[in-house]
Amino acid sequence: MKLRKIHIENYKLFQNFDIDLTHNGKSQNFIVIAGINGSGKTTLLKEIICHSLINKSIYQNSSVEIEYKDNHNDKDNDHVFMMDSQSLQPNSLEQKKFLDNVLFPSLNNIFYYKAGLQLDKQPVKDVIIKYIDTLIYEKDKKSSEAYIMAQEVLNAIFNGFDLQIQFKGIDRNKEILFKNSKSDNIKIEELSNGEQELFTKALSIYLAEIKDSIILIDEPESSLHPTWQNRITQLYQHIADKYNNQIILSTHSPHIVSAVHKEQIRVLIKENNHLSVISNFNRSYGAKVDQILLEIFRTNGLRIPEIENKLLQLREMTFSNQYNTHEFNTLKEELENTIGFDDNDLALIRLEIAKRKKNEKNQ
């Protein structure tokens, strides 16, 4: 099952809201929903998609229409069902039979990972223990061999992440242990926040071999260094491809967006208490962070408002030929001391002044 389109008639900020998750009419297996805080990303993932599909209902006076691709068919057929505050509204007896017999049993294959660290580390421990047990008891590997194979999997999954830890093994209390240059007995709970984020989500999903599922991940950038944020999208894309999953991330990280192709991005925009979706971008993949912030997130500036306003004032004084005034020089000196003499915007202002002075001499 892969989500294709969602229509929300009336739920919180989602009023007559539509989002198309396809590209050229084809279902996509990896999608990033971006937007600033308060733009409805978490609500869309958790309260609407996840709760609607699993509970088969939505909240009072609300309705959700979801179009999806049926994995049980060889053809790329579309199906649509309605959810409201009472029950599902299938359009025909045939559709009702399909929903009851085919769709709903597969709805157990929906996984939601909330933002931030997962406080309960037991699920990822269980997955690792099961993986090791399978190697030992089903594939007749020695414990030492199984541990080496587990480390090889870590190396393959997190290639390029430059992890500073190695898998050590499982103690008699079924505790997962790692080691680094400083310690030989590190529990999962003692790893860095970034490492815990990778293991409790990406690693557990991969080792569990979750297949044919919808996986919703809210803000996977939590606790991750920007370099890891750039790389995490490749890992989730690999999981989606390998196991026929549809993975939907919500984020406000420009580093994640710059690592995703433009057709995979949907940006939620909140204007006048109304939400809309933007999906038509000139570029994203490989773009600089400042380009992502300005063109996709549509931020008003890249600096704090105080500095942005002072630079604007300095530019206006430059273009009105006030660059010889005491006020201009005082402001210019203040900015040079604050953001640095070699700041690009200040350098451009100096170039503009030099050009204007040259023109004055030639007149």
C-alpha positions as CSV (number, residue, x, y, z in Angstrom):
1,M,0.0,0.0,0.0
2,K,1.3,3.4,-1.0
3,L,-0.5,6.7,-0.3
4,R,-1.1,8.7,-3.4
5,K,-3.4,11.6,-2.5
6,I,-5.1,12.9,0.7
7,H,-8.0,15.2,1.0
8,I,-9.0,16.7,4.4
9,E,-12.3,18.5,4.6
10,N,-12.2,19.9,8.1
11,Y,-9.7,19.2,10.8
12,K,-7.8,21.8,12.8
13,L,-5.9,24.0,10.3
14,F,-6.6,21.5,7.4
15,Q,-9.6,23.0,5.7
16,N,-10.5,21.7,2.2
17,F,-6.8,20.6,2.1
18,D,-5.3,18.5,-0.7
19,I,-1.9,16.9,-1.0
20,D,-0.7,14.8,-3.9
21,L,2.2,12.5,-3.1
22,T,2.6,11.2,-6.7
23,H,5.1,12.2,-9.4
24,N,3.8,12.1,-13.0
25,G,0.9,10.0,-11.8
26,K,3.1,7.4,-10.2
27,S,3.3,6.5,-6.6
28,Q,6.5,7.5,-4.8
29,N,8.2,5.4,-2.1
30,F,10.0,8.3,-0.4
31,I,8.5,11.7,0.4
32,V,9.7,14.6,2.5
33,I,7.1,16.9,4.0
34,A,8.8,20.1,5.0
35,G,7.7,23.3,6.7
36,I,8.4,25.6,9.7
37,N,7.2,24.8,13.2
38,G,3.4,25.0,13.5
39,S,2.8,24.3,9.8
40,G,1.0,21.0,10.5
41,K,3.6,18.4,9.6
42,T,3.2,16.3,12.8
43,T,-0.6,16.6,12.7
44,L,-0.6,15.3,9.1
45,L,1.6,12.4,9.9
46,K,0.4,11.3,13.3
47,E,-3.1,12.4,13.7
48,I,-4.4,12.2,10.2
49,I,-2.5,9.5,8.3
50,C,-1.5,7.2,11.1
51,H,-4.6,7.5,13.3
52,S,-7.0,7.5,10.4
53,L,-5.6,4.4,8.8
54,I,-5.1,2.4,12.0
55,N,-8.3,3.4,13.8
56,K,-10.4,3.5,10.6
57,S,-11.9,6.7,11.8
58,I,-11.2,10.4,12.3
59,Y,-12.4,13.0,14.7
60,Q,-15.9,14.5,15.1
61,N,-17.0,16.7,12.3
62,S,-14.0,15.8,10.2
63,S,-13.5,13.8,7.1
64,V,-10.4,12.4,5.3
65,E,-10.3,11.0,1.8
66,I,-7.2,8.9,1.1
67,E,-6.2,7.5,-2.3
68,Y,-3.7,4.7,-2.3
69,K,-2.0,2.1,-4.5
70,D,-2.9,-1.5,-3.9
71,N,0.2,-3.7,-3.5
72,H,-1.9,-6.8,-3.9
73,N,-2.6,-6.0,-7.6
74,D,-0.1,-6.3,-10.4
75,K,-1.6,-3.1,-11.9
76,D,-1.1,0.4,-10.6
77,N,-4.8,0.6,-9.7
78,D,-6.0,3.4,-7.4
79,H,-8.5,3.0,-4.6
80,V,-10.3,5.7,-2.6
81,F,-12.0,5.4,0.7
82,M,-13.6,8.0,3.0
83,M,-13.2,8.3,6.7
84,D,-15.4,10.4,8.9
85,S,-16.5,10.7,12.5
86,Q,-18.8,7.7,12.2
87,S,-17.3,5.0,10.0
88,L,-15.8,4.2,6.6
89,Q,-18.0,5.0,3.7
90,P,-17.2,2.6,0.9
91,N,-18.8,3.5,-2.4
92,S,-19.9,-0.1,-3.2
93,L,-20.3,-3.6,-1.8
94,E,-17.3,-4.7,-3.8
95,Q,-15.2,-1.9,-2.4
96,K,-16.4,-2.8,1.1
97,K,-15.3,-6.4,0.6
98,F,-11.9,-5.2,-0.6
99,L,-11.5,-2.9,2.4
100,D,-12.5,-5.6,4.9
101,N,-10.5,-8.5,3.4
102,V,-7.5,-6.9,1.8
103,L,-6.8,-3.4,3.0
104,F,-7.5,-3.6,6.7
105,P,-5.3,-6.6,7.4
106,S,-2.4,-4.7,5.8
107,L,-3.0,-1.6,7.9
108,N,-1.0,-3.2,10.7
109,N,2.0,-2.3,8.5
110,I,1.9,1.3,9.4
111,F,4.7,2.6,11.7
112,Y,5.0,6.0,13.3
113,Y,8.2,7.3,14.8
114,K,7.8,10.5,16.8
115,A,10.3,13.4,16.9
116,G,13.1,13.2,19.4
117,L,14.8,10.4,21.1
118,Q,12.8,7.2,21.7
119,L,12.8,6.9,25.5
120,D,12.1,3.2,25.3
121,K,15.2,1.5,23.9
122,Q,13.8,-2.0,24.3
123,P,12.4,-2.3,20.8
124,V,15.8,-1.7,19.1
125,K,17.4,-4.1,21.7
126,D,14.9,-6.8,20.8
127,V,15.6,-6.3,17.1
128,I,19.3,-6.6,17.5
129,I,19.0,-9.7,19.8
130,K,16.7,-11.3,17.3
131,Y,19.1,-10.6,14.5
132,I,22.0,-12.1,16.5
133,D,19.9,-15.1,17.6
134,T,18.9,-15.8,13.9
135,L,22.6,-15.9,12.9
136,I,23.5,-18.2,15.8
137,Y,20.6,-20.6,16.0
138,E,19.3,-20.7,12.4
139,K,22.5,-20.1,10.4
140,D,24.8,-22.0,12.7
141,K,27.2,-19.1,13.3
142,K,29.4,-18.8,16.4
143,S,28.7,-15.8,18.7
144,S,32.0,-14.2,17.6
145,E,31.1,-14.6,14.0
146,A,27.6,-13.2,14.5
147,Y,29.1,-10.2,16.3
148,I,31.5,-9.6,13.4
149,M,28.6,-9.9,10.9
150,A,26.6,-7.4,13.0
151,Q,29.4,-4.9,12.8
152,E,29.6,-5.4,9.1
153,V,25.9,-4.6,8.8
154,L,26.5,-1.4,10.9
155,N,29.4,-0.5,8.6
156,A,27.2,-1.0,5.5
157,I,24.1,0.8,6.8
158,F,26.0,3.8,8.2
159,N,28.6,4.0,5.5
160,G,29.9,7.6,5.4
161,F,28.5,8.5,8.9
162,D,32.0,7.9,10.4
163,L,30.6,6.3,13.6
164,Q,33.1,6.2,16.4
165,I,31.7,3.0,18.0
166,Q,31.7,-0.7,17.3
167,F,29.3,-3.5,18.2
168,K,30.8,-5.6,21.0
169,G,28.1,-8.2,21.8
170,I,25.4,-9.2,24.1
171,D,26.0,-9.9,27.8
172,R,24.4,-12.5,30.0
173,N,21.7,-10.0,31.0
174,K,20.7,-9.6,27.3
175,E,22.2,-6.1,27.3
176,I,23.5,-4.8,24.0
177,L,27.1,-3.5,24.3
178,F,29.2,-1.3,22.1
179,K,32.8,-0.1,22.5
180,N,34.9,2.9,21.5
181,S,38.4,4.2,22.1
182,K,37.5,5.1,25.7
183,S,35.3,2.3,26.9
184,D,34.6,-1.4,26.1
185,N,31.1,-1.6,27.7
186,I,28.7,1.1,26.4
187,K,25.0,0.5,26.6
188,I,22.6,1.9,24.0
189,E,21.4,4.4,26.6
190,E,25.0,5.7,27.0
191,L,25.5,6.4,23.3
192,S,25.4,10.0,22.1
193,N,22.0,11.4,21.3
194,G,22.8,11.3,17.6
195,E,23.8,7.7,17.7
196,Q,20.7,6.8,19.7
197,E,18.6,8.5,17.1
198,L,20.2,6.5,14.3
199,F,19.9,3.2,16.1
200,T,16.4,3.5,17.6
201,K,14.9,4.4,14.2
202,A,17.0,3.7,11.1
203,L,18.8,0.6,12.4
204,S,15.8,-0.9,14.0
205,I,13.7,-0.4,10.8
206,Y,16.5,-2.0,8.7
207,L,17.2,-5.0,10.9
208,A,13.5,-5.7,11.4
209,E,13.2,-6.0,7.6
210,I,9.9,-4.1,7.7
211,K,8.4,-4.7,4.3
212,D,5.4,-3.5,2.2
213,S,4.7,-0.9,4.8
214,I,4.1,2.8,5.3
215,I,6.7,4.3,7.7
216,L,6.1,7.8,9.1
217,I,9.1,9.5,10.7
218,D,8.7,12.9,12.4
219,E,11.7,15.1,12.3
220,P,14.5,12.5,11.8
221,E,17.1,15.3,12.1
222,S,16.7,15.5,15.9
223,S,20.1,15.3,17.6
224,L,21.9,14.7,14.2
225,H,24.9,16.7,13.0
226,P,24.2,18.4,9.6
227,T,26.5,15.9,7.9
228,W,24.4,13.0,9.3
229,Q,21.2,14.9,8.3
230,N,22.5,15.0,4.7
231,R,23.2,11.2,4.7
232,I,20.1,9.9,6.6
233,T,17.8,10.5,3.5
234,Q,20.0,8.1,1.4
235,L,19.6,5.4,4.1
236,Y,15.8,5.8,4.3
237,Q,15.6,5.8,0.5
238,H,17.5,2.6,0.5
239,I,15.2,1.0,3.0
240,A,12.2,2.1,0.9
241,D,13.6,0.7,-2.2
242,K,14.9,-2.6,-0.8
243,Y,11.8,-3.5,1.2
244,N,9.0,-2.0,-1.0
245,N,8.1,0.5,1.7
246,Q,6.7,4.0,1.5
247,I,8.6,6.3,3.9
248,I,7.3,9.7,4.6
249,L,9.5,12.1,6.6
250,S,8.5,15.4,8.1
251,T,11.2,18.0,8.6
252,H,12.3,21.6,9.0
253,S,15.9,20.8,8.2
254,P,17.3,22.4,5.0
255,H,20.1,19.8,5.1
256,I,17.6,17.0,4.7
257,V,15.7,18.9,1.9
258,S,18.9,19.5,0.0
259,A,19.6,15.8,0.0
260,V,16.2,15.0,-1.7
261,H,15.1,15.4,-5.3
262,K,12.6,18.2,-5.9
263,E,9.7,15.8,-7.0
264,Q,9.9,14.1,-3.6
265,I,9.3,17.4,-1.6
266,R,6.0,18.8,-0.3
267,V,6.1,22.0,1.7
268,L,3.3,23.0,4.0
269,I,2.7,26.8,4.0
270,K,0.6,28.4,6.7
271,E,-1.0,31.7,5.7
272,N,-3.9,33.4,7.4
273,N,-4.7,30.2,9.4
274,H,-5.0,28.3,6.2
275,L,-2.6,25.5,5.0
276,S,-1.6,24.9,1.5
277,V,1.0,22.7,-0.3
278,I,3.8,23.8,-2.5
279,S,5.4,21.0,-4.7
280,N,6.8,22.9,-7.7
281,F,10.4,23.8,-7.2
282,N,13.3,24.7,-9.5
283,R,15.8,22.7,-7.5
284,S,16.6,21.1,-4.2
285,Y,19.0,18.2,-4.6
286,G,22.5,19.4,-3.9
287,A,21.4,23.0,-3.4
288,K,23.1,25.2,-0.8
289,V,21.4,25.6,2.6
290,D,20.7,29.3,2.0
291,Q,19.0,28.5,-1.3
292,I,16.8,25.9,0.4
293,L,15.8,28.3,3.1
294,L,15.0,31.2,0.8
295,E,13.4,29.3,-2.2
296,I,11.7,26.3,-0.5
297,F,11.1,27.3,3.1
298,R,10.6,30.9,2.0
299,T,12.2,32.4,5.0
300,N,12.4,36.2,5.1
301,G,16.1,36.2,5.6
302,L,19.1,34.2,6.6
303,R,20.2,36.3,9.6
304,I,18.6,37.4,12.8
305,P,16.2,40.3,12.2
306,E,18.4,42.8,14.0
307,I,21.4,42.3,11.7
308,E,19.1,41.9,8.6
309,N,17.5,45.3,9.3
310,K,20.9,47.0,9.8
311,L,22.3,45.6,6.6
312,L,19.1,46.8,4.8
313,Q,19.6,50.2,6.2
314,L,23.3,50.3,5.1
315,R,22.3,49.2,1.6
316,E,19.6,51.9,1.4
317,M,22.1,54.6,2.5
318,T,24.6,53.3,-0.1
319,F,22.1,53.5,-3.0
320,S,21.1,57.0,-1.9
321,N,24.7,58.1,-1.9
322,Q,24.9,58.6,1.9
323,Y,28.0,56.5,2.3
324,N,30.2,59.5,3.4
325,T,28.0,60.4,6.3
326,H,28.9,59.9,10.0
327,E,25.7,57.8,10.5
328,F,26.7,55.4,7.6
329,N,30.3,55.0,8.8
330,T,29.2,54.3,12.4
331,L,26.7,51.7,11.3
332,K,29.2,50.1,8.9
333,E,31.9,49.9,11.6
334,E,29.4,48.4,14.1
335,L,28.5,45.7,11.6
336,E,32.1,45.0,10.7
337,N,32.8,44.4,14.4
338,T,29.7,42.2,14.8
339,I,29.6,40.0,11.7
340,G,33.2,40.4,10.4
341,F,34.9,42.7,7.9
342,D,35.0,39.9,5.3
343,D,31.2,39.3,5.4
344,N,29.9,38.8,1.9
345,D,27.1,41.4,2.2
346,L,29.5,44.0,3.6
347,A,32.0,43.2,0.8
348,L,29.2,43.8,-1.8
349,I,28.4,47.1,-0.1
350,R,32.1,48.2,-0.3
351,L,32.2,47.2,-4.0
352,E,29.1,49.2,-4.7
353,I,30.6,52.2,-3.0
354,A,33.9,51.8,-4.9
355,K,31.9,51.7,-8.2
356,R,29.9,54.8,-7.3
357,K,33.0,56.7,-6.4
358,K,34.7,55.7,-9.7
359,N,31.6,57.0,-11.6
360,E,31.8,60.2,-9.7
361,K,35.4,60.8,-10.8
362,N,34.5,60.1,-14.4
363,Q,31.7,62.6,-14.5
